[in-house]
Amino acid sequence: MDYYHDEKMQELFELLKQPKTLDEIDLSANFIKNLLLKIIATYGSIQVNRIHEITGLHVDILEACLKEMEKDELCAPTGGGFLFPSVTYTIKKQGQKQAEKLMRENPYIGMAPVSYNSYFEIMGRQLEGRFPIKIPQEVIDKAFRDVVGNESAKRTLIEGAIGGKGLFIYGPPGTGKTFITSRMSDLLPPVVIPRYVEFSEQVIQFYDPDFHRMCPEQPEDPRWVKIYAPFVFTGSELTSDKLESRYDPNKGVYETSPIIKANGGVLLIDDLGRQKEDHNALLNRLIVPLENKKDMIYVKGSPIVVHTHFIPAFSTNLDITIMDEAHLRRAPLHVLLEKPTVDEIVEVFRRNLESMGEDYDPEVLERFAQVYRPIGEGGEGMQPTFAHARDLAQIAQAVRIRKGEDRITVQTMEEALQQHVLIALQRKLTPMLFERIIRKKT
């Protein structure tokens, strides 16, 4: 679909052809040779083709650098076939000594980074004029295909994605705030990011497989990766320190913060107000990157500017007044999620069972619904939440497997209900009601 690989993206792919010579690549020959020396020293003996796999560098660049390193008595070929990729290299004494010094200064070995200037230019090309976006209906339908109800919330999320506007989402626990917000990033077009960036001989990690999903088509230069718009989330564990980029001395890289990882996508601050730190201090830290779409990383004390072009989302079970006006201006849209209806959570429960491949008696859905119907209608009066629908489907599956049954029966469902902590607590508080319901069933 053109939405995922439009004309601008195709132009970027043309720019991101794999460099084949030292003149074409955006890294210094010295940086590349140091990287190769550390790799050879670490492996002891390694084939050129394997170095290519590790670094992503074209074989012609590897040949040019390794030949110079041979002349400098840093490494030596020890075998291989006629073709250069099959040649095996080993470290020499002088190379080992130099590699040890390099490893103390920076132990990074891995994919070759891109230069800071290349990163800043390529990201700028993508983010300039990104909003407003015209989102195809099929993209919207796909993003919300597994969201039941919440039509007003969907419309707000769509409008936020079109204009790149932040939002505040609030409501009781279990109403699906995190779940529905995560679908917002699916409305946005993909971006190309570097795996690593080099600045002043130091390496900064940008690609994080925990938050970044790769697209099927990828640039020719493997140092870059095309990803779907990221959805990055953090919750009650968030601290000011976690909003900063930190150096990992074991890996030899600067690890970027959630603010930077969310670039091109959505950053959700979940459970706002439940952090150990004052939430206003955390929100104040976000004002500059939200306002300027840029933030600062300090690399060995030197400040460098990075892109932070994300849509902010703030979620809480508390009242909207938890945010002051200055913060709300950065998230001008709001979504209030009410408690779902019984019919809605029954539908989510059914979808969960079917997505897990579970066979079940039709009466199971009715038994589930009865838990949440009002007492006056013969139900147990439990407050319905989408979280219950997911959890009870998983518990029922576990009970079925434990019992060695082929399908979930009403009796299996009954045992699952007895295992759910909130339902068990409610029944303990209202034992006479529960006994009356059981007598009616029998």
TAWOPE-V415700 format. One record per backbone hydrogen bond with DSSP energy under -0.5 kcal/mol. NH is the residue of the N-H (numbers start at 1). CO is the residue of the C=O. Records with the same first field share a line. If there is no record, write none. Layout:
NH = CO  CO
This chain:
4 = 1
5 = 1
10 = 6
11 = 7
12 = 8
13 = 9
14 = 10
15 = 11
16 = 12
17 = 14
25 = 21
32 = 28
33 = 29
34 = 30
35 = 31
36 = 32
37 = 33
38 = 34
39 = 35
40 = 36
41 = 37
42 = 38
43 = 39
44 = 40
45 = 43
46 = 89
48 = 87
49 = 85
50 = 47
51 = 47
52 = 48
53 = 49
54 = 50
55 = 51
56 = 52
58 = 19
61 = 58
62 = 58
63 = 59
64 = 60
65 = 61
66 = 62
67 = 63
68 = 64
69 = 65
70 = 66
71 = 67
72 = 68
73 = 70
74 = 69
75 = 69
76 = 90
78 = 88
79 = 88
86 = 83
87 = 84
88 = 79
89 = 46
90 = 76
91 = 44
92 = 74
95 = 73
96 = 92
97 = 93
98 = 94
99 = 95
100 = 96
101 = 97
102 = 98
103 = 99
104 = 100
105 = 101
106 = 102
112 = 55
114 = 196
116 = 198
119 = 115
120 = 116
121 = 117
122 = 118
123 = 119
124 = 120
125 = 121
126 = 122
127 = 123
128 = 124
130 = 127
132 = 162
133 = 162
135 = 133
136 = 134
139 = 136
140 = 136
141 = 137
142 = 138
143 = 139
144 = 140
145 = 142
147 = 144
148 = 146
154 = 150
155 = 151
156 = 152
157 = 153
158 = 154
159 = 155
160 = 156
161 = 157
162 = 158
163 = 159
164 = 160
165 = 160
166 = 330
167 = 312
168 = 333
169 = 314
170 = 335
171 = 316
172 = 337
175 = 172
180 = 176
181 = 177
182 = 178
183 = 179  180
184 = 181
187 = 184
188 = 185
191 = 227
193 = 225
195 = 223
197 = 204
198 = 114
199 = 202
202 = 199
204 = 197
205 = 254
206 = 195  204
207 = 195
211 = 208
212 = 208
213 = 211
214 = 212
215 = 226
221 = 16
222 = 220
224 = 221
225 = 193
227 = 191  225
228 = 213
231 = 211
232 = 230  266
234 = 268
238 = 235
243 = 239  240
244 = 241
246 = 255
248 = 253
249 = 247
252 = 248
253 = 248
254 = 203
255 = 246  253
256 = 205  254
258 = 242
260 = 257
261 = 257
262 = 258
263 = 260
264 = 309
265 = 262
266 = 230
267 = 311
268 = 232  266
269 = 267  313
270 = 234  268
272 = 315
274 = 271
276 = 236
281 = 278
282 = 278
283 = 279
284 = 280
285 = 281
286 = 282  283
287 = 283  284
288 = 284
290 = 286
291 = 287
292 = 288
293 = 289
295 = 306
297 = 304
299 = 297  302
300 = 298
302 = 299
304 = 297
306 = 295
308 = 293
310 = 308
311 = 265
312 = 310
313 = 267
314 = 167
315 = 269
316 = 169
322 = 319
323 = 320
327 = 324
328 = 324
329 = 325
330 = 327
331 = 328
333 = 166
335 = 168
337 = 170  335
338 = 336
345 = 341
346 = 342
347 = 343
348 = 344
349 = 345
350 = 346
351 = 347
352 = 348
353 = 349
354 = 350
355 = 351
356 = 352
357 = 354
358 = 353
361 = 408
364 = 361
365 = 362
366 = 362
367 = 363
368 = 364
369 = 365
370 = 366
371 = 367  368
372 = 368  369
373 = 369
377 = 374
378 = 375
379 = 374
380 = 370
381 = 373
382 = 371
386 = 174
387 = 174
389 = 385
390 = 386
391 = 387
392 = 388
393 = 389
394 = 390
395 = 391
396 = 392
397 = 393
398 = 394
399 = 395
400 = 396
401 = 397
402 = 398
403 = 399
404 = 400  401
405 = 400
408 = 359
409 = 407
413 = 409
414 = 410
415 = 411
416 = 412
417 = 413
418 = 414
419 = 415  416
420 = 416  417
424 = 420
425 = 421
426 = 422
427 = 423
428 = 424
429 = 425
430 = 426
431 = 428
434 = 430
435 = 431
436 = 432
437 = 433
438 = 434
439 = 435
440 = 436
441 = 437
442 = 438
